[in-house]
Amino acid sequence: MNADPLEIQKFSELAHRWWDPTSEFKPLHEINPLRLEWINARAALAGKKVIDIGCGGGILTESMARKGAEATGIDLSDKALKVADLHSLESGVQVRYELIAAEDMAAREAGQYDVVTCMEMLEHVPDPGAIVEAAATLVKPGGHVFFSTINRNPKAYLYAVVGAEYLLRMLPKGTHDYGKFITPAELAQFVREAGLQVDGLKGLTYNPLTKIYSLNNDTSVNYMVACSRPL
Ligand code: SAH
């Protein structure tokens, strides 16, 4: 299976703190409004059928459902999915969560989604290209696919590993493995090989002084890619 059991275990152990905005998941809470608005501006979520691959505790999934999407979240961490499910029950937002691999979901529900999202997940899997291919299979012709991950270069190592895990201690040590980071060119190649086209690239930067995240054209560390499946 295209999953690293240690990665799944890592997220499962932290899962009970997923919705605590001061926890290890604080960065995901803080970037969520930015990525949500970016996705919504490009894919107009209301009424759309959306699947979120590697949804974890459902921060993005639930927020897309709040925008009016019919949202499904899939992950391989049972604990994260339980937390996600409980949270959506508490907040009264309807989301379908399921423990299933992206490739298996692609075989079962090919071409059924208007929008596919896969954020902060590709850098945790053994074969990210296969996840991109599954995303491309899940989306309808004319639909949108969004990915986010971390670039691979000395600055990304400094910010995403040394800065975030060791200096600022925003993330537990060992959260990210530099060797698994993916350059925009590599991701664009996976995307094209899967039959998708790249529509846009957006950088997501963190200012350690103001502690504020913003969207811009600096893709040197965290970045997102918007793609679509041609009609
Ligand atoms: N996408 C969410 C969570 C990111 S954390 C967000 O951005 O808010 C990374 C998630 O990927 C974790 O929930 C982890 O369990 C999941 N994950 C890691 N490897 C996976 C795999 N091979 N298949 C599905 N999910 C995976």
Residues whose N, C-alpha, C, O or C-beta is under 5 A from the ligand:
A	BS01	SAH	N2 A3 D4 E7 I8 F11 L28 I53 G54 C55 G56 I59 L60 D75 L76 S77 A80 M119 E120 M121 H124 V125
